């Protein structure tokens, strides 16, 4: 069975003594920087001066929420028994193991609480930030690919790859599928729609881009999970669903509920 050779890239870019700079961590940094620039640009476009006054502080809250929530989400959703036995390894974020769903929940709660305390428009703020999130998602999946983790299921498609930790059979490079769909495609859709008229030349109601992000990401993730190898420590839930599909299904439902609520003008 023919397959592409996996481009084995050292996960460590460079190391000085005990300090190692890894591709996975760099992708997070680049994602945060891209979001920083694009959110700042939208603040100017929409003349959202109140958010500008709180921009730096809110960024710090969201970054911490994503990192802490992403790690705790992975611990709770994907490997709780292991981390209960090895609690110190919860801090080893550099080795991989971050849950998007955990980071999303934490960022949502942190952002909502901050907006409530500072009397900011939560829905407008959520739209501005979520339009930029897919860039970080796409970069993060490239980091997964470089690490040779979260690879796909065994397949005979011409572009299949043999991953170092995936045995001798070729597999879907599902990390790249996710990078293109969750990253490039979803960003293009959200970034384009945020400026498109919705009705009577008015922009879409605040919260609609956020709702589209939740449902769009959820649908894409459910589809791509069909090509991705289930987490070994969990396997299938109910015999045919992965944990990622279950969590993404909840995102789709949440997005549809918010869409109906916000598009109704309430």
PAROKE-756886 format. One line per 3 residues: for each residue y, z, x of N, C-alpha, C. Coordinates in pm, whole numbers, plus 50000, padded with zeros to 5 digits. Layout:
BEGIN
Y,Z,X,Y,Z,X,Y,Z,X; ... $
***
This chain:
BEGIN
49881,50000,50085,50000,50000,50000,50125,50000,50090; 50203,49891,50084,50321,49879,50168,50429,49977,50124; 50507,50021,50223,50616,50115,50191,50719,50110,50301 $
50842,50143,50264,50949,50155,50362,50923,50278,50450; 50968,50269,50572,50959,50383,50662,51076,50476,50632; 51044,50603,50610,51150,50700,50582,51238,50714,50706 $
51370,50699,50692,51459,50709,50808,51479,50856,50848; 51393,50903,50935,51396,51044,50971,51526,51077,51046; 51614,51145,50977,51744,51186,51031,51740,51337,51051 $
51781,51381,51167,51783,51524,51193,51877,51592,51092; 51828,51686,51013,51914,51754,50915,52032,51827,50979; 52020,51858,51109,52127,51926,51182,52212,51821,51254 $
52340,51816,51222,52429,51720,51287,52453,51761,51431; 52492,51886,51449,52504,51942,51585,52492,52093,51575; 52464,52153,51689,52443,52297,51691,52507,52356,51816 $
52581,52465,51795,52642,52539,51906,52590,52682,51898; 52497,52715,51986,52435,52846,51980,52362,52863,51848; 52386,52972,51779,52319,52993,51650,52385,52918,51534 $
52502,52859,51558,52575,52789,51453,52529,52644,51443; 52474,52608,51329,52426,52472,51307,52502,52409,51191; 52553,52290,51214,52621,52213,51109,52521,52111,51056 $
52490,52122,50926,52387,52038,50866,52446,51935,50771; 52374,51824,50757,52417,51718,50666,52429,51770,50523; 52335,51855,50482,52334,51906,50345,52464,51983,50315 $
52502,52069,50409,52626,52144,50391,52748,52055,50397; 52744,51954,50485,52857,51861,50497,52879,51787,50366; 52772,51752,50297,52786,51680,50170,52858,51766,50066 $
52830,51896,50067,52902,51986,49976,53050,51988,50011; 53081,51995,50139,53221,51999,50182,53293,51871,50141; 53230,51756,50164,53292,51629,50126,53311,51619,49975 $
53215,51671,49900,53228,51670,49755,53345,51755,49708; 53361,51873,49768,53472,51960,49732,53606,51895,49769; 53611,51829,49886,53735,51763,49929,53772,51648,49836 $
53673,51569,49796,53700,51459,49703,53752,51511,49570; 53689,51617,49520,53734,51676,49394,53876,51731,49408; 53905,51795,49520,54038,51851,49546,54144,51741,49536 $
54119,51631,49603,54216,51522,49605,54234,51460,49467; 54123,51434,49397,54131,51366,49269,54185,51455,49158; 54156,51584,49164,54215,51676,49067,54365,51684,49088 $
54407,51695,49214,54550,51698,49245,54618,51571,49194; 54553,51458,49211,54610,51332,49163,54627,51332,49012; 54528,51384,48939,54536,51388,48794,54644,51485,48745 $
54663,51593,48818,54768,51688,48781,54903,51617,48780; 54925,51531,48880,55050,51455,48885,55054,51351,48773; 54943,51283,48749,54939,51179,48646,54970,51236,48508 $
54910,51350,48477,54925,51408,48345,55039,51511,48337; 55111,51528,48448,55223,51624,48453,55181,51762,48404; 55066,51804,48452,55010,51933,48410,55061,52040,48507 $
55186,52079,48491,55253,52165,48587,55194,52307,48590; 55148,52355,48477,55090,52490,48476,54963,52497,48560; 54880,52393,48554,54761,52393,48638,54799,52383,48785 $
54905,52308,48814,54950,52297,48953,54985,52432,49012; 55039,52522,48929,55076,52655,48977,54954,52740,49011; 54840,52707,48951,54718,52787,48971,54609,52709,49043 $
54643,52592,49093,54544,52499,49146,54458,52561,49257; 54522,52618,49358,54448,52670,49473,54356,52786,49433; 54408,52877,49353,54327,52992,49313,54210,52951,49225 $
54234,52858,49134,54125,52812,49048,54019,52739,49130; 54062,52661,49227,53966,52594,49315,53875,52695,49383; 53932,52803,49434,53853,52904,49503,53752,52967,49408 $
53795,52995,49286,53704,53052,49186,53588,52957,49159; 53618,52828,49141,53515,52731,49108,53420,52707,49224; 53472,52700,49346,53386,52679,49463,53288,52795,49479 $
53339,52917,49469,53251,53033,49480,53149,53035,49367; 53192,52998,49247,53101,52996,49132,52990,52894,49153; 53024,52775,49203,52924,52670,49226,52822,52715,49330 $
52870,52773,49439,52778,52814,49546,52688,52930,49500; 52750,53034,49446,52672,53150,49402,52583,53115,49284; 52639,53046,49184,52561,53008,49067,52451,52910,49100 $
52481,52815,49190,52379,52717,49229,52260,52782,49296; 52288,52878,49384,52179,52946,49453,52101,53037,49359; 52172,53117,49280,52104,53208,49188,52028,53130,49081 $
52083,53014,49040,52013,52932,48943,51880,52882,48998; 51881,52842,49125,51756,52797,49187,51656,52912,49195; 51705,53029,49234,51617,53146,49243,51557,53179,49107 $
51639,53183,49003,51593,53225,48870,51510,53117,48800; 51554,52991,48809,51489,52885,48733,51365,52828,48802; 51366,52828,48937,51265,52750,49008,51168,52830,49095 $
51205,52949,49142,51115,53016,49236,51136,53166,49237; 51146,53226,49121,51179,53368,49111,51077,53456,49180; 50949,53430,49162,50846,53516,49221,50854,53518,49373 $
50884,53401,49434,50893,53395,49579,51010,53478,49630; 51125,53463,49565,51244,53533,49614,51241,53682,49582; 51166,53721,49481,51146,53864,49459,51068,53925,49575 $
50977,53845,49632,50899,53892,49747,50975,53876,49878; 51073,53786,49882,51151,53760,50005,51300,53761,49970; 51356,53873,49930,51494,53877,49878,51599,53833,49979 $
51577,53857,50108,51678,53820,50207,51695,53668,50217; 51593,53593,50179,51600,53448,50188,51688,53388,50078; 51728,53469,49983,51821,53420,49881,51951,53374,49947 $
51987,53436,50058,52112,53402,50128,52101,53276,50212; 51981,53224,50233,51961,53111,50324,51990,52978,50254; 52113,52960,50211,52151,52838,50139,52144,52713,50227 $
52154,52730,50359,52154,52617,50449,52018,52547,50453; 51914,52612,50408,51781,52552,50409,51753,52472,50281; 51852,52461,50193,51832,52390,50067,51797,52487,49956 $
51783,52433,49838,51749,52518,49725,51871,52558,49645; 51934,52461,49581,52049,52487,49496,52023,52420,49361; 52054,52490,49255,52035,52436,49120,52168,52389,49064 $
52174,52260,49028,52297,52212,48967,52325,52286,48837; 52223,52309,48758,52243,52375,48629,52298,52516,48647; 52249,52588,48748,52302,52721,48775,52448,52716,48817 $
52480,52620,48905,52619,52605,48947,52710,52564,48833; 52660,52479,48744,52738,52434,48628,52769,52551,48535; 52668,52632,48507,52688,52748,48419,52790,52843,48479 $
52776,52873,48608,52867,52967,48673,53009,52912,48677; 53025,52782,48710,53158,52722,48715,53222,52720,48575; 53142,52694,48474,53193,52693,48336,53245,52831,48297 $
53166,52934,48326,53207,53069,48291,53328,53114,48373; 53324,53085,48504,53436,53123,48590,53564,53052,48553; 53552,52921,48524,53670,52844,48486,53727,52889,48352 $
53638,52915,48257,53683,52961,48125,53754,53095,48135; 53697,53187,48212,53757,53319,48226,53894,53310,48294; 53903,53227,48400,54030,53213,48471,54136,53153,48378 $
54098,53048,48305,54194,52984,48214,54239,53080,48105; 54148,53162,48057,54183,53259,47953,54281,53363,48006; 54256,53412,48127,54343,53515,48185,54482,53459,48214 $
54487,53335,48264,54614,53274,48304,54677,53187,48194; 54619,53189,48076,54672,53113,47961,54684,52964,47990; 54580,52907,48055,54574,52763,48077,54492,52698,47967 $
54516,52571,47943,54438,52495,47845,54301,52467,47905; 54199,52538,47859,54066,52525,47918,54011,52384,47904; 54024,52324,47785,53964,52193,47763,54030,52085,47848 $
54161,52091,47858,54232,51994,47942,54193,52012,48089; 54185,52136,48132,54147,52166,48270,54004,52121,48297; 53914,52145,48202,53774,52105,48219,53761,51954,48231 $
53838,51878,48153,53835,51733,48163,53876,51686,48302; 53982,51743,48352,54036,51701,48482,53935,51726,48594; 53869,51839,48590,53773,51872,48696,53642,51794,48681 $
53589,51788,48558,53457,51726,48542,53458,51576,48568; 53573,51512,48556,53580,51370,48588,53553,51344,48736; 53566,51448,48819,53547,51431,48964,53413,51483,49014 $
53342,51560,48933,53218,51625,48977,53111,51526,49024; 53093,51410,48957,52984,51322,49000,52989,51281,49147; 53106,51280,49208,53112,51245,49351,53032,51346,49432 $
53054,51474,49406,52978,51577,49477,52830,51570,49447; 52795,51536,49323,52654,51524,49286,52587,51412,49366; 52654,51297,49373,52598,51185,49447,52581,51218,49594 $
52680,51282,49654,52671,51320,49795,52561,51424,49817; 52548,51518,49725,52445,51620,49737,52306,51560,49738; 52283,51457,49655,52152,51393,49653,52125,51318,49783 $
52229,51265,49846,52209,51204,49978,52165,51311,50077; 52224,51431,50065,52181,51542,50150,52036,51577,50126; 51991,51576,50000,51850,51600,49969,51762,51494,50034 $
51808,51369,50031,51731,51259,50090,51716,51279,50241; 51826,51314,50307,51820,51336,50451,51725,51451,50485; 51725,51553,50401,51634,51666,50422,51488,51631,50391 $
51467,51516,50327,51331,51478,50290,51274,51563,50179; 51362,51617,50093,51318,51707,49986,51346,51645,49850; 51285,51702,49746,51303,51655,49608,51270,51507,49596 $
51164,51465,49665,51122,51325,49661,51052,51294,49529; 51025,51164,49509,50971,51118,49383,50819,51120,49376; 50770,51067,49267,50626,51061,49244,50565,50941,49316 $
50435,50946,49333,50362,50837,49399,50379,50708,49319; 50405,50599,49390,50430,50470,49324,50394,50356,49417; 50386,50235,49360,50362,50115,49442,50480,50018,49436 $
50598,50066,49395,50716,49977,49393,50749,49936,49536; 50807,49818,49554,50830,49767,49691,50919,49856,49778; 51006,49934,49716,51098,50017,49794,51049,50162,49812 $
50923,50185,49781,50868,50320,49796,50870,50364,49942; 50872,50494,49963,50877,50551,50098,50773,50661,50114; 50724,50676,50235,50636,50788,50268,50723,50898,50325 $
50735,51008,50252,50820,51119,50295,50740,51216,50383; 50804,51270,50486,50733,51358,50581,50656,51472,50513; 50713,51531,50409,50646,51643,50344,50573,51605,50217 $
50562,51474,50191,50505,51429,50064,50367,51370,50074; 50299,51391,50186,50166,51336,50201,50168,51191,50247; 50051,51126,50251,50042,50991,50309,50079,50878,50214 $
50094,50908,50084,50118,50802,49987,50268,50776,49967; 50305,50649,49944,50447,50616,49921,50496,50670,49787; 50623,50707,49783,50682,50770,49666,50817,50708,49632 $
50860,50733,49508,50994,50692,49468,51098,50769,49551; 51199,50701,49604,51312,50772,49665,51406,50821,49554; 51358,50915,49476,51429,50957,49354,51565,51019,49384 $
51581,51073,49507,51713,51128,49542,51819,51018,49539; 51781,50897,49582,51876,50786,49583,51903,50737,49441; 51801,50741,49355,51825,50706,49214,51930,50800,49156 $
51913,50929,49183,52006,51028,49129,52145,51011,49188; 52150,50978,49318,52280,50959,49381,52357,50845,49315; 52287,50737,49285,52353,50622,49224,52390,50647,49078 $
52300,50712,49004,52323,50729,48860,52409,50850,48828; 52370,50968,48881,52449,51089,48857,52581,51084,48931; 52582,51011,49042,52702,51004,49124,52790,50885,49091 $
52754,50768,49143,52839,50650,49133,52860,50606,48988; 52753,50591,48912,52765,50542,48775,52842,50639,48687; 52803,50767,48689,52870,50864,48602,53016,50881,48639 $
53047,50880,48767,53188,50889,48809,53268,50770,48759; 53212,50650,48774,53282,50529,48730,53313,50535,48581; 53215,50579,48501,53235,50587,48356,53343,50689,48321 $
53331,50810,48374,53425,50916,48338,53565,50886,48390; 53574,50838,48512,53706,50811,48572,53777,50699,48497; 53699,50602,48446,53759,50492,48370,53802,50538,48231 $
53716,50612,48162,53745,50651,48025,53858,50752,48013; 53884,50831,48118,53985,50937,48106,54124,50879,48079; 54149,50752,48114,54278,50690,48092,54276,50586,47981 $
54161,50566,47919,54151,50466,47814,54199,50523,47681; 54271,50443,47602,54311,50490,47468,54189,50516,47381; 54200,50617,47297,54090,50649,47206,54122,50601,47065 $
54237,50639,47015,54272,50604,46877,54424,50602,46866; 54476,50495,46807,54621,50483,46790,54696,50501,46921; 54636,50443,47029,54696,50447,47162,54711,50588,47219 $
54641,50683,47161,54640,50819,47216,54521,50835,47311; 54538,50918,47413,54427,50947,47501,54323,51030,47427; 54205,51037,47482,54097,51110,47418,54134,51257,47405 $
54090,51324,47299,54120,51467,47282,54067,51547,47401; 54140,51652,47437,54097,51736,47548,53958,51795,47519; 53873,51788,47618,53736,51836,47604,53636,51725,47586 $
53683,51605,47553,53590,51494,47529,53527,51444,47659; 53604,51438,47768,53548,51396,47897,53446,51499,47945; 53476,51626,47925,53384,51733,47959,53253,51717,47880 $
53265,51688,47750,53147,51670,47667,53065,51549,47713; 53133,51440,47747,53065,51321,47796,52993,51349,47927; 53056,51428,48012,52992,51463,48139,52863,51540,48114 $
52868,51641,48028,52748,51722,48002,52635,51635,47946; 52664,51558,47844,52560,51476,47783,52516,51361,47873; 52613,51300,47943,52579,51189,48033,52492,51233,48147 $
52530,51343,48212,52447,51395,48321,52310,51434,48270; 52308,51503,48156,52180,51548,48102,52086,51433,48074; 52136,51326,48014,52051,51210,47984,52000,51144,48112 $
52089,51126,48208,52048,51064,48335,51943,51149,48404; 51964,51278,48408,51870,51367,48477,51733,51366,48408; 51732,51365,48275,51605,51361,48203,51527,51235,48240 $
51597,51121,48248,51531,50995,48282,51479,50997,48426; 51564,51038,48521,51525,51034,48662,51414,51134,48692; 51412,51244,48618,51304,51341,48639,51167,51278,48614 $
51164,51170,48537,51038,51099,48514,50987,51029,48639; 51073,51011,48739,51034,50949,48866,51021,51051,48979; 51061,51173,48953,51068,51276,49057,50947,51368,49051 $
50895,51403,49165,50781,51494,49172,50822,51631,49118; 50747,51684,49022,50782,51818,48970,50774,51923,49081; 50853,52027,49068,50850,52134,49166,50710,52196,49169 $
50654,52201,49290,50514,52242,49305,50488,52381,49248; 50585,52472,49267,50564,52609,49224,50573,52626,49072; 50622,52522,49003,50636,52530,48858,50545,52432,48788 $
50543,52307,48838,50466,52204,48771,50533,52162,48641; 50452,52139,48538,50504,52095,48409,50512,52212,48311; 50615,52210,48229,50627,52305,48120,50578,52237,47993 $
50499,52306,47915,50439,52251,47793,50350,52132,47822; 50312,52118,47949,50219,52013,47986,50279,51878,48020; 50410,51858,47992,50467,51726,48018,50615,51728,48055 $
50683,51841,48046,50825,51850,48078,50846,51923,48211; 50946,51879,48286,50984,51953,48406,51095,52051,48372; 51116,52148,48459,51224,52243,48438,51359,52171,48431 $
51377,52070,48517,51502,51994,48515,51526,51926,48381; 51421,51875,48318,51436,51810,48189,51471,51910,48079; 51410,52028,48085,51441,52131,47986,51587,52173,47995 $
51632,52202,48118,51771,52245,48137,51869,52133,48102; 51832,52010,48136,51920,51897,48106,51925,51868,47956; 51814,51893,47887,51815,51878,47743,51915,51972,47677 $
51921,52094,47731,52019,52191,47679,52161,52141,47706; 52184,52074,47820,52315,52018,47851,52353,51909,47751; 52257,51823,47719,52284,51715,47624,52325,51772,47489 $
52252,51871,47443,52284,51933,47314,52422,51998,47318; 52449,52072,47427,52580,52135,47441,52692,52033,47443; 52672,51922,47514,52773,51818,47518,52799,51755,47382 $
52693,51733,47306,52709,51674,47173,52783,51769,47078; 52753,51898,47089,52822,51997,47004,52970,52000,47037; 53004,52004,47168,53144,52005,47209,53213,51876,47167 $
53144,51763,47181,53200,51634,47140,53239,51635,46992; 53147,51679,46908,53175,51683,46764,53292,51776,46734; 53296,51889,46802,53401,51988,46780,53537,51935,46825 $
53543,51879,46944,53671,51833,46998,53718,51703,46936; 53628,51611,46910,53668,51483,46851,53708,51500,46704; 53670,51614,46647,53712,51642,46510,53854,51692,46502 $
53916,51711,46620,54057,51751,46625,54080,51899,46608; 53973,51978,46621,53988,52122,46603,54024,52188,46734 $
***
